[in-house]
Amino acid sequence: MQPLAVLGGEPIRNTPYPSWPIFDERDLEAVTDTIKSGRWGGFPYPGPNTAAFARKFAEMQGGGHAVPMMNGTVTMEVALRAAGIGWGDEVIVPAYTFQATAAAPMAAGAIPVIVDITPDTYCIDPLAVEAAITAKTRAVIVVHLASQMTDMDAIMEIANRHNLVVIEDSAHAHGAQWRDSGAGTIGDFGSFSLQSSKILTTGEGGVLLCKDEHMAQRAASIIDCGRAKDPDRKEFTMGVNYRWSEIHAALGLAALERFSEQASQRSAMADYLEESLSEVPGITLLKRDLRHTKRSFYRYVIKIDPDFFHCEHEVFCYALAGEGIPVDTGYPAMNRYDLFQPGLSKLPVPSAFPEYFNFESMTMPVTERASQVESVWMGESIFRSGRQGVDDLVEALKKMADNPDSLARLVQVGQEMLEQDGQIDFERMPGHL
Ligand SMILES: Cc1ncc(COP(=O)(O)O)c(C=O)c1O
């Protein structure tokens, strides 16, 4: 039995996984041409690159009217504002997501109402959505998390019955499909981030897909300081400058050219990984829902059995990272999240409605188990490194399964550090000593 690398053994993998983002001549040419054109900014909106990107993005995703903008947070704020949702309205969001999903409603003046996820997908639980609906509920933002999709059949059925606006936060789901419909084209709005870690990136950026053309015109108006975008009605809105630049759009056009090949490569390697993972004890895969007809892979999440491995995910990820595998423990639960503390602000929504932000009294059992105990998040680069990259991951997981006593020892050392210093300093763990 090989000792764990963090305890002085040989790591399974010494070669780094490929970095992200990647570029080629097309990006350099597109950016250079844009710079030379003198048309750098986003005004007048949309510029030629932005208009071309919007058309191609909607085509790739399979529907909707695309409105590119600064990032994948303001997309959700703008969607709510375009739909007339604002002050004091309740917007249901999942507890397991990046803070942006809950921060965006507040920026629109609405109140995020946090609900739990399902244990088999880690996406919002439709039953929890239904239970949280009140007379003030106007919208639900679902998140297609990591490489999963929310049960859109259930969400649309609930939304239709209660007349709710549906926003699909598809920051992780470029190219994904549910019953052959693109993520972000099923609800009223699809929100996409193009921030640099995302599988389609322009460095920073976002796209809002709108089912309804008039909503797209309103969204375009809101991000362009309120300028009218509707040729017939000449409707002005209250807006701000959330435009992106033509340089971002140039990068987006180049990224779109590579996207489909990259997506197929990741998908093939994810299938291969899932075949191999059946050989590893102590781990559970998330659900493979057959209605999720095309998967995309921003992150890949598995669950570990803490009793089997004698540790929870933090120590597990630490040991796995030591083997050369890029993993992390994912997001905290929204009600326990350092990056989501509305009470630390003087923002209007938490100031006016403090009763909604009493996080100590909230319990989200499934999210808390996922975020504190069992989830292991793997980077998309594992799927861009051929079969060897996947084989190394599987070998490293098998090594964990062979070494539960060593993992237990790491837990013990961590606990001692916690008692002595009030924190765990992984640099001082065995192997680093
Ligand atoms: C689920 C989710 N929603 C929204 C966002 C926000 O996107 P952006 O960083 O482009 O504002 C992210 C970004 O990490 C995300 O992961």
The ligand as an ORCA input file, in Angstrom:
! r2SCAN-3c Opt
* xyz 0 1
  C     -23.717     29.743    -10.157
  C     -23.142     31.091    -10.475
  N     -23.970     32.119    -10.676
  C     -23.521     33.356    -10.964
  C     -22.185     33.608    -11.062
  C     -21.735     35.031    -11.295
  O     -21.060     35.203    -12.462
  P     -20.060     36.449    -12.632
  O     -18.823     36.132    -11.872
  O     -19.839     36.489    -14.114
  O     -20.754     37.637    -12.123
  C     -21.269     32.566    -10.886
  C     -19.818     32.849    -11.007
  O     -18.963     32.237    -10.495
  C     -21.760     31.280    -10.571
  O     -20.915     30.261    -10.353
*
